[in-house]
Amino acid sequence: MRARTVKVTPLRQNCTVLEDPDTGRAVVVDPGGDAPELLQLLEGMTVDAILLTHGHFDHVGGADALRAGLEKRQSAPVAMIGPDRRDAFLLETVEDQAQAFGLYDLRNAHPDRFVVEGEVIDLPAGRFEVAHCPGHTPGHVIYISRADKLAIVGDTLFRGVVGRSDFAYGDHESLIAGIKRTLLSLPDDFVVLPGHGLPTMIGEERQNNPFLA
């Protein structure tokens, strides 16, 4: 599986496109905005699903528009999956969140279903394990592809730091515990694709991230 990162919205959020180059099947994770640009990038691919890690506007604000655009040009439906149900209140207030930052083109997200801890999502483009990792938001999840040694982690873990937990619904202790349980249990050679910034490796963060000591 080939992973490509596209930065969307003025917050430069990492939308991840995962494609099987042999079949042209793809999965999009966290399309926070800029749906027209994403549609252009996805030309020629068949997108099976949009996966959401959590409910913040810069991660989900373009999801409905992207799905609508894809379904106009491909015969296969596009499932929108995730996050955990505990982020429903954020998905329902995306427009309010975005407008607080002066962004008026993002929309509330409407997934077909929420995910739960430990489930496995089997798609033509790949197989993803779901791990619940709250703290940044109550329903934040991580998607793990063991075949590709890849973890798509949203805003939980970054290179040398961890995600914010200073929201009214945040919980720093839960965030650290969740990272240690869901991510530091992975082998060192797994690639970490965060919601912002550059990729990193599990081994690098295990050894050098001061928040995980």
Number of C-alpha atoms within 10 A of each C-alpha: 17 11 15 13 19 15 19 21 21 11 12 15 23 26 29 23 22 20 23 16 12 8 11 15 20 24 24 24 25 29 31 29 28 21 23 13 12 21 16 9 12 18 11 12 18 23 26 20 20 24 26 30 31 31 30 24 29 26 28 29 29 26 29 21 18 22 20 13 15 22 14 10 11 13 9 12 15 19 16 22 19 27 26 26 17 16 21 19 12 21 24 16 17 22 19 17 21 19 13 9 10 9 15 12 13 25 23 22 26 16 20 10 13 18 22 16 13 10 12 16 16 10 13 16 22 19 16 21 17 23 25 23 30 28 26 26 27 24 24 27 31 28 24 25 19 15 10 15 15 21 23 23 25 29 27 27 28 22 19 15 14 21 19 16 20 11 11 7 11 16 17 17 11 16 24 22 16 19 22 15 14 19 24 17 11 18 13 16 13 21 21 25 27 26 27 20 13 12 14 18 19 22 17 16 23 18 12 13 17 11 12 17 9
